[in-house]
Every structure is written in structure tokens, then in C-alpha cells.
Amino acid sequence: MREPEVTYKPESLTASRPLLWGAAVLSLIMMAPVAWLVGLSIKSNQDLMMGTDSVFRFPYTLVNYLNILHSSQVFGWLLNSVIVATGHTLGVLVLSSLAGYGFARLEFPFRRTVFVIVLFGLAVPEQAVIIARHQMFSWLNLHNTYLGLMLPGFSSAFGVFLMTQFFRAIPKDIDEAALLDNASQFRIFWKIMLPLTLPAQATLGIFTFLGAWNDYWWPLISATRKEMYTLTIGIASSQTNFAQSEGLGFLAAQAVFASLPAIIVYLIFQRHIVTAVSGGAVK
Amino acid sequence: MAESYRRSQWSHGLFILPYLCFFLVLLVFPLFWGMWLSLHKADLFGPGRFVGLTNYTRVLADPVFLQALRNTIIFVAVSVPALVVIGLFLALALNRTTRATSFFRGLFFSSSVLSVTIVTLIWRFVFIPGDGLLAVLFKQVGLTPISFLSTSGWSLFSVGAATVWWCIGLPMMLFLAALQQVPQDLYEAAALDNASGWRVLTRITLPSIARTIVLVTIIQIVLQFQLFGQAQLMTNGGPSGTSRPLVMYIYEVGFVRWDIGRGAAASQILFLIILVAAMAQYIVSSRKTEA
């Protein structure tokens, strides 16, 4: 092994000061629309009627946020989103862990063939199946139910693929030692292997949750009754009467409020998310 | 003991059985059922008369479809290069670990966790004629505000601006990860030669991450071809269809006009396009070692 004598930083050649200034300018473009949104949300609708440039002047108010508290609808949508995204995530975690363990560490007839077929599932976009899915769910009377909103996510091959990779990375001697103790296959999975995959569960869980929370097309066509809307669809539906009735300030406050759950998840798990995105995808 | 565990057993398949059921019922079956529907005159209740490829020929002859196809291609041709170039720029600028750069990385990725509904709402507030952020800024400097979302020629680009804002995090992160993989000794050699920053960039950095650039481009093509929510919520495809993308065409034919057979045919055409791109991605990513 050769240790370079000069401690040399390769970054210094790419990340120079002008580039950083450029990034700072872009960050303003990144933040300006959000600042504008927050600004609108803390102005009364009367002030905004006179002209939205009043955002730059006092007075500010929280009345729009108080109005959200009074409109029960938004909280109903929030609850729906929590139920659907949580159910979706738990389902994916259970199914993907079981399948990942099976594919990565056990041998059964046609294992390779089945795995390759499942991998093909990664290439099937939602658009290719959504019409037929919608029809199936009509037959089964699953539209406008929580189950109907969760189920399509269970078929995603991504989690299975990810968990298979993680289970493969665990050294073989760990479960072989357990087998000598006559532990059953499921016990080994449950007591020994599963705890080792907690970081992977967290990654998969966060991404599945955010994906389910932000899902647009399926809840748009499946939840047609207003009380079954998820937050994403509910906020979209109040957009259609944009710039009228409720007023810009209220709409902006709703948007800020609706984005909070995702932002909070992001702030808590930021490090996890960043590692997962930059670590996993380029290999 | 360990031997029997490695042996192939049907019972081991029980672990994958639950997932496999969902996979078959909710993915494989709808995929083939969609193909079957596309060959029929079908409505909400199921397939009717078998019509062969009529749905496909009607879709391909539909001026609305062709316009949507053209819009989508324009959209991809504009947004993907923007995402790749800006993403690469940000990665180069933020490729070091200081407090400031990690804040910027976090910031540029943060929009990716928002839902399409929030993103479009934010950008509609920017674009509203007369009252939007841009209109206010235009008036400040004495320009006449443009109705970005309802002017053909602007509407698709406005959707594109919101999309780049929304999606910039992923390309940036992928490029940052690739930059970390560039072998250090290349840079050391360059430093010994006193190579300029620009030469290092064009001779070392960019060639080293060429595969990632191709991959990111393909990933973004696949993603941006599926444009739907932004266009539907910001412009509703207008004015006069100039910002209607393919997926929105499928949505309108299938779920607004309930012409299921035709919608299914259009979705198979889109699937084919995406499949070609996905195969390209697979081919590029399986050529591992080349750099």
C-alpha cells in the first residue's frame, strides 16, 4: 500500500469557488417559490385581493392556518393518507422481507426463473396496468376503500429486489450455525436474519412511505368519494377552483400544511435517504 | 444439517408465495388483461367485441394522440438535458464536505419528497397571471407579465420548469455518488502535471463518470416520459392541447371518456416506448467495469 505524501483533496479541483456561487444562485431559485408560498399563506385573503405584492408588507396573520383547523375535510384526508401510506408500507416490508429471504438464502425449484420474472416486473410502468387494474377493482368493489388504495403497491418488485440484495450480503455461516441448533427455517428468518436487515427495512420503509404518501394517479381514479380522498388528491381537488372562493391565502396555507408530513419525514431521515439514494442506484 | 438446508425444497418457496400472489394478481394479470382489452371494444364493465388492432390504428391516427406524443417528446427533449446539466453542475459544485455544501445538497433534494400536488400548487402561485411571483417581479422591473400557463409555447415550458425544480435532487445525488468513485490517483497525476481545473474536468472527471451520465439520462427519459400530474394540475393540457402529455391522453381516453379499449391500446404503446428505454438502461448498467 502506498500512502500519498501530500494529503491531496481531489474535490478542490472540481468544487471551486465560482461553482459554489453558482449553486448558491440556484438555491435562491429553489427557495423563492417556497418563500412566496409561505408568504401568501400568512396574509389575509382581503389583503391578497388588493394585490399579492402585499406579501412584502405587514401585517401578517395566521388566520389561514386557523381556518384549516376548522375545515374538518383536510384532517379527514390527512387521516386517510396516514392509514393508506402506513398499510402500504407495512405490507411491502412484510412481503419483500419474506420474498427477499426466500430468493437470497433458500433453494427451491424454479427459484432463478421466478426471480427473473419478478425482475421483469421492475420494467412495467404503472400506466401499462392501471386500466386493467381499475377494472379488476371495480369487479371486486374495492374502489373507495382503504384496502383498494393500498393493494396495488403490494405488487411492486422494487422492495423484493432490494431485500434480496440485502439478504445476500449477510455471511452464510450465521444461519448455518443456527441450523446446527435445529432451529426451524422461519425461526432463523424471524430471530436471526430479520434483525440484521433493520437498516434495509428503514430505507425501504421510508421510500415506500413517501411514495405512497405522494402517489397521485391511483388514488385519483380509485378514491372518487370526497371522504376517501388522500391528502394529495384532496389538495389537488381544491386546486381546481383555484383563485376563487376560498382565496389564495387559504390555499397556500393548505399547501404548506399538506407538505409538512413529507418534510418532517425528510428532516428526520435525511441522512438515511441521502445515503440510500447515492449508495444504491449507481452500482 | 446445513446440507439439508441448502437442498432445494418446495417448502422453501413458501417464503416467496405471499409476494408472488400479489405479483401475479396485481401486476402480471393486469398487464395481460390490458393487452387483451386493447384488442377489444371495451367499456367500464369489461371487454366487448373483438376488434383486432383497430384500437391501435385509431390511436395512431388520432391527431390528439399525435399531438400528445409530440408534446411528450418536446418535454423530454427539454427537461432531461436541463436535469442532467444542472444536476451535474450541482454535483461538481457540492462535491466536498463542508457545512454549506451539505446544507445545499439537502436543500436541492428536499423538493423531491413533495407530492406532485404540492409542487404544482407552489408553481401555480409563481405563474398566476397578474398575481404570481413572476408577474409581481415583472411589474417591478416594468415588464408586461406573461400568462405562462395559458399561452401556447409557454405552458409546456412552465410545466418543465416546475418539473426540473421538483426532480433535480435525484440526478444531483447520482452524480455526486459517481464523483466519489473517481480514482484518486488520476487527480494526483493531474496535480503533478499542474493541469488546469478545466482540463481536469474534461479529461478526467467527465470521462470517468461517462457511464453515470448515460444512466442518469436514460433514467430521466423513462421518468419524464411518464409526465402526468404536473401537466394535468398546472395547465390541464391546455391551451388547446399544447401541453397535454401521453399519459394524460391515456387518462382522458380511459377514465374520462371510458373508452377502455382505446386507452389500453395507447398505454401499450407508451409501455413499448418505456420498455425500449429500460432495456437501454439495463444494457448500460450491466457493462459494469468500463469507465
Interface residues (C-beta under 8 A of the other chain):
Chain A: P4 Y8 K9 P10 E11 S12 L13 T14 A15 S16 L19 L20 G22 A23 A24 L26 S27 I29 M30 M31 A32 P33 V34 W36 L37 L40 L48 G51 T52 D53 V94 L95 S96 L98 A99 Y101 G102 F103 L106 E107 F108 P109 R111 V114 V118 G121 L122 A123 V124 P125 E126 Q127 A128 V129 I130 I131 A132 R133 H134 Q135 M136 S138 L151 P152 F154 S155 A157 V160 D175 E176 L179 L180 N182 Q185 F189 L210 W213 N214 Y216 W217 I221 L231 T232 I233 I235 A236 Q239 F242 A243 L248 L251 A252 A255 A258 S259 A262 I263 V265 Y266 Q270 I273 V274 V277 S278 G279 A281 V282
Chain B: M1 A2 Y5 R6 R7 S8 Q9 W10 S11 H12 G13 L14 F15 I16 P18 Y19 L20 F22 F23 V25 L26 L27 V28 F29 P30 L31 W33 G34 L37 L44 F45 G46 I86 F89 L90 L92 A93 L94 N95 R96 A100 T101 F104 R105 G106 L107 F108 F109 S110 S111 V113 L114 S115 V116 T117 I118 T120 L121 I122 W123 R124 F125 V126 I128 D131 G132 L133 V136 K139 W165 G169 L170 M173 L174 L176 A177 A178 L179 Q180 Q181 V182 Q184 Y187 E188 A190 A191 G197 V200 L201 T205 T212 L215 V222 Q226 F228 G229 L233 V247 I250 Y251 G254 F255 I260 G263 A264 S267 Q268 L270 F271 I274 L275 A278 M279
